[in-house]
């Protein structure tokens, strides 16, 4: 299969390509600089520019590019970058694919469970309504930006990623230093639900979606057993053989992180991977303790 990948050097993109290449797939990367090798294709969401002739003939496209939401405080400028990096780049790519003579069969486009907002105890599936905060708005626009590709007959899947667990990147990498020093603890009340997924299951789920026709539209990429923050804290401490007795009060989190605290650290999202389960996907790491032991030993 000939596959085009954006965000190829991020946490998910790196792991996905590493898994696809031994299977004999032909991988090309969308990059924002002058191509340095034959497997790179330049594009510029800022200039809304991509050469249609260079993206003809791909079987599949995996779109993972986007500004990090967890780096730095959410100033007005940062929020603008978060929104535009997702919506503008996605619309450029989807519009281009929809205008090709030979469009790909499938576009796998990243999204996030931030779509649902803070939902307390609700069990959320792909059919649940969006929330009403900044991240919810971004995710709605992000997913809607793929509409032209869908209208032109491309099977589009919007992968709503939960908290991706891997020690080399993402949220877990940021958590590890304080927890390893024994100064980790629950955040706020600790009652908020955390919907997580091991990186290996993200990669395997995306590979399944490349060929499984039933996986279209929004698909929740989360493990089947979400946990509350207090349980996550306890399980991570146990995996590291460290105490977790230093809770962080809500006011302290808000003081340190501003608006991002409510959206990423204090919000509750109890998400179910209904479509993945219906497609027959069997999670390698359905439970948190097994997932953490795996990723920490990798």
Secondary structure per residue as TSV (DSSP state, phi and psi in degrees):
chain	resnum	aa	ss	phi	psi
A	1	X	-	360.0	138.8
A	2	X	E	-97.2	117.0
A	3	X	E	-124.7	133.4
A	4	X	E	-106.4	131.3
A	5	X	E	-127.1	128.8
A	6	X	E	-102.5	158.1
A	7	X	S	63.9	34.7
A	8	X	T	-71.1	-15.8
A	9	X	T	-102.8	4.6
A	10	X	S	-79.0	-178.9
A	11	X	H	-58.0	-51.7
A	12	X	H	-73.1	-44.0
A	13	X	H	-60.4	-43.4
A	14	X	H	-60.8	-47.2
A	15	X	H	-67.7	-38.7
A	16	X	H	-65.0	-47.4
A	17	X	H	-63.7	-39.3
A	18	X	H	-60.6	-32.0
A	19	X	H	-83.6	-31.4
A	20	X	H	-77.6	-38.4
A	21	X	H	-59.7	-42.4
A	22	X	T	-64.8	-17.4
A	23	X	T	-82.8	-0.9
A	24	X	T	90.7	8.2
A	25	X	-	-73.2	151.5
A	26	X	E	-97.0	110.9
A	27	X	E	-105.9	132.0
A	28	X	E	-122.5	150.9
A	29	X	E	-117.1	133.6
A	30	X	E	-82.9	126.5
A	31	X	E	-130.0	158.0
A	32	X	S	-103.2	25.1
A	33	X	S	-138.0	172.3
A	34	X	-	-60.6	131.4
A	35	X	-	-56.0	133.9
A	36	X	S	-106.6	-3.0
A	37	X	S	-156.5	162.0
A	38	X	T	-63.0	-18.6
A	39	X	T	-92.4	12.2
A	40	X	E	-112.2	140.1
A	41	X	E	-127.7	126.8
A	42	X	E	-81.6	141.9
A	43	X	E	-144.7	163.1
A	44	X	E	-143.6	95.6
A	45	X	T	-59.1	-32.8
A	46	X	T	-61.4	-42.1
A	47	X	T	-92.1	-0.1
A	48	X	T	52.6	55.6
A	49	X	E	-132.9	131.4
A	50	X	E	-158.9	137.6
A	51	X	-	-82.4	112.0
A	52	X	G	-58.8	-36.5
A	53	X	G	-62.2	-28.3
A	54	X	G	-83.4	-15.6
A	55	X	G	-110.3	13.7
A	56	X	T	-73.7	145.7
A	57	X	T	87.5	7.3
A	58	X	-	-82.4	142.5
A	59	X	S	-77.6	-37.0
A	60	X	E	-146.1	152.2
A	61	X	E	-130.2	133.6
A	62	X	E	-118.5	116.6
A	63	X	E	-109.4	109.2
A	64	X	-	-122.5	2.2
A	65	X	-	-73.5	147.7
A	66	X	-	167.6	147.9
A	67	X	-	-61.6	136.7
A	68	X	-	-62.7	136.0
A	69	X	S	-91.2	-10.0
A	70	X	S	-108.8	12.7
A	71	X	S	-109.0	112.5
A	72	X	S	81.9	163.8
A	73	X	-	-71.4	153.5
A	74	X	-	-83.6	78.2
A	75	X	-	-74.4	172.3
A	76	X	H	-59.0	-40.1
A	77	X	H	-67.6	-40.3
A	78	X	H	-63.7	-43.3
A	79	X	H	-64.0	-35.8
A	80	X	H	-64.0	-42.4
A	81	X	H	-64.9	-41.1
A	82	X	H	-59.8	-48.0
A	83	X	H	-65.4	-50.9
A	84	X	H	-69.6	-34.5
A	85	X	H	-65.4	-27.0
A	86	X	H	-89.7	-49.6
A	87	X	H	-75.8	-45.0
A	88	X	H	-68.1	-47.1
A	89	X	H	-63.3	-40.7
A	90	X	H	-66.8	-42.8
A	91	X	H	-65.2	-41.7
A	92	X	H	-56.7	-49.2
A	93	X	H	-67.3	-45.2
A	94	X	H	-64.7	-41.4
A	95	X	H	-62.6	-43.3
A	96	X	H	-63.1	-45.7
A	97	X	H	-63.4	-38.1
A	98	X	H	-68.7	-18.7
A	99	X	T	-99.8	6.0
A	100	X	-	-77.4	153.1
A	101	X	T	-67.2	-39.0
A	102	X	T	-126.9	82.3
A	103	X	-	-71.0	159.9
A	104	X	-	-68.8	161.3
A	105	X	S	-73.3	-31.1
A	106	X	E	-144.9	143.0
A	107	X	E	-121.4	116.2
A	108	X	E	-98.1	113.4
A	109	X	E	-118.1	131.4
A	110	X	E	-65.8	147.7
A	111	X	E	-147.7	-160.1
A	112	X	E	-156.8	157.0
A	113	X	G	-72.5	-3.0
A	114	X	G	-57.3	-17.4
A	115	X	G	-51.0	-35.9
A	116	X	G	-85.6	-16.7
A	117	X	-	68.9	-164.5
A	118	X	-	-84.3	112.7
A	119	X	-	-122.7	15.8
A	120	X	T	56.6	-116.3
A	121	X	T	-98.3	-0.9
A	122	X	-	-62.7	140.3
A	123	X	E	-89.1	122.2
A	124	X	E	-108.6	130.3
A	125	X	-	-117.8	179.0
A	126	X	T	-61.1	-21.5
A	127	X	T	-88.9	-3.4
A	128	X	S	-67.7	150.1
A	129	X	-	-71.2	157.5
A	130	X	-	-73.5	163.2
A	131	X	-	-81.2	-163.0
A	132	X	S	-133.3	24.0
A	133	X	S	-104.4	-175.0
A	134	X	H	-59.2	-49.1
A	135	X	H	-64.2	-36.7
A	136	X	H	-60.0	-46.2
A	137	X	H	-61.2	-42.6
A	138	X	H	-62.3	-45.0
A	139	X	H	-65.1	-39.3
A	140	X	H	-60.9	-47.7
A	141	X	H	-65.4	-38.7
A	142	X	H	-59.2	-48.4
A	143	X	H	-70.3	-39.6
A	144	X	H	-64.0	-24.6
A	145	X	T	-66.9	-13.5
A	146	X	T	-89.6	3.3
A	147	X	H	-61.5	-35.4
A	148	X	H	-65.4	-39.0
A	149	X	H	-63.1	-42.3
A	150	X	H	-61.9	-44.9
A	151	X	H	-62.2	-27.8
A	152	X	T	-92.9	12.0
A	153	X	T	94.7	5.4
A	154	X	-	-81.0	133.2
A	155	X	E	-74.1	114.3
A	156	X	E	-107.0	129.8
A	157	X	E	-118.2	126.5
A	158	X	E	-99.1	106.5
A	159	X	E	-82.8	104.1
A	160	X	E	-83.4	93.5
A	161	X	E	-75.4	136.9
A	162	X	-	-87.1	-159.1
A	163	X	E	-72.4	112.9
A	164	X	E	-87.2	124.6
A	165	X	E	-97.3	116.6
A	166	X	B	-161.8	138.9
A	167	X	T	-72.6	-12.2
A	168	X	T	-91.6	-2.9
A	169	X	B	-174.3	177.9
A	170	X	H	70.8	-160.8
A	171	X	H	-62.8	-40.6
A	172	X	H	-62.6	-39.3
A	173	X	H	-58.9	-37.2
A	174	X	H	-73.2	-30.1
A	175	X	H	-75.8	-30.8
A	176	X	H	-61.2	-44.4
A	177	X	H	-55.7	-52.2
A	178	X	H	-65.9	-36.4
A	179	X	H	-68.2	-36.6
A	180	X	H	-67.7	-26.6
A	181	X	T	-86.6	0.1
A	182	X	T	78.4	19.1
A	183	X	-	-116.6	22.0
A	184	X	-	-83.9	161.1
A	185	X	-	-172.6	172.1
A	186	X	-	-63.3	158.1
A	187	X	B	-106.7	125.1
A	188	X	T	61.6	-134.7
A	189	X	T	-71.3	-22.8
A	190	X	S	78.6	0.8
A	191	X	-	-86.5	-12.2
A	192	X	S	-69.1	140.2
A	193	X	E	-78.5	139.9
A	194	X	E	-118.6	120.2
A	195	X	-	-102.0	112.1
A	196	X	E	-119.5	169.8
A	197	X	E	-159.1	138.8
A	198	X	E	-70.8	144.2
A	199	X	H	-56.0	-38.4
A	200	X	H	-59.6	-36.7
A	201	X	H	-73.6	-31.3
A	202	X	H	-60.9	-49.3
A	203	X	H	-62.8	-47.1
A	204	X	H	-64.5	-37.5
A	205	X	H	-66.4	-40.6
A	206	X	H	-65.7	-39.7
A	207	X	H	-64.0	-38.8
A	208	X	H	-62.8	-41.7
A	209	X	H	-66.6	-22.4
A	210	X	H	-62.0	-28.4
A	211	X	H	-121.6	-15.8
A	212	X	-	-87.7	110.2
A	213	X	T	-66.5	-18.6
A	214	X	T	-76.1	-15.4
A	215	X	-	-91.9	93.9
A	216	X	-	-142.1	156.1
A	217	X	E	71.8	-158.9
A	218	X	E	-69.0	136.3
A	219	X	E	-136.5	123.7
A	220	X	E	-77.2	119.9
A	221	X	E	-100.4	81.5
A	222	X	-	-141.0	155.3
A	223	X	-	-71.9	159.0
A	224	X	S	-75.5	-3.5
A	225	X	-	-128.7	79.6
A	226	X	-	-65.7	160.2
A	227	X	E	-133.6	160.3
A	228	X	E	-76.6	159.6
A	229	X	H	-57.9	-38.7
A	230	X	H	-62.5	-39.4
A	231	X	H	-71.3	-38.9
A	232	X	H	-58.8	-46.0
A	233	X	H	-59.4	-47.5
A	234	X	H	-63.6	-42.6
A	235	X	H	-67.6	-39.9
A	236	X	H	-66.0	-42.7
A	237	X	H	-60.4	-41.6
A	238	X	H	-63.7	-42.3
A	239	X	H	-63.3	-30.2
A	240	X	H	-96.9	-1.5
A	241	X	T	55.8	47.0
A	242	X	-	-130.8	150.4
A	243	X	-	-72.5	156.6
A	244	X	-	-134.8	62.0
A	245	X	-	-104.2	7.3
A	246	X	-	-115.4	84.0
A	247	X	-	-66.5	152.6
A	248	X	B	-107.5	115.8
A	249	X	-	-66.5	155.5
A	250	X	H	-56.1	-42.6
A	251	X	H	-64.1	-34.0
A	252	X	H	-67.3	-39.6
A	253	X	H	-65.7	-43.5
A	254	X	H	-66.7	-37.1
A	255	X	H	-64.1	-38.9
A	256	X	H	-78.3	-37.2
A	257	X	H	-119.1	-6.6
A	258	X	T	65.4	-141.3
A	259	X	H	-58.7	-32.5
A	260	X	H	-60.0	-29.9
A	261	X	I	-59.7	-47.0
A	262	X	I	-67.8	-37.1
A	263	X	I	-76.3	-37.3
A	264	X	I	-108.5	-30.0
A	265	X	I	-109.6	-30.2
A	266	X	S	-107.7	-13.6
A	267	X	-	-74.9	154.7
A	268	X	-	-115.9	122.6
A	269	X	-	-137.0	106.4
A	270	X	E	-102.1	88.9
A	271	X	E	-105.4	139.1
A	272	X	-	-108.6	136.2
A	273	X	-	-85.7	61.2
A	274	X	H	-60.3	-47.7
A	275	X	H	-67.7	-38.1
A	276	X	H	-63.7	-42.4
A	277	X	H	-65.6	-42.0
A	278	X	H	-63.6	-28.3
A	279	X	T	-80.4	-1.9
A	280	X	T	89.4	12.2
A	281	X	-	-71.0	131.4
A	282	X	-	-107.2	116.3
A	283	X	-	-68.1	135.4
A	284	X	S	-72.3	-33.9
A	285	X	-	-132.9	79.6
A	286	X	-	-77.3	-19.8
A	287	X	S	-115.8	146.3
A	288	X	H	-63.5	-42.4
A	289	X	H	-61.7	-43.1
A	290	X	H	-66.1	-38.7
A	291	X	H	-64.2	-45.6
A	292	X	H	-66.2	-41.7
A	293	X	H	-59.7	-39.0
A	294	X	H	-67.0	-52.6
A	295	X	H	-70.8	-28.2
A	296	X	H	-76.9	-23.4
A	297	X	H	-91.8	-11.3
A	298	X	-	-60.6	360.0
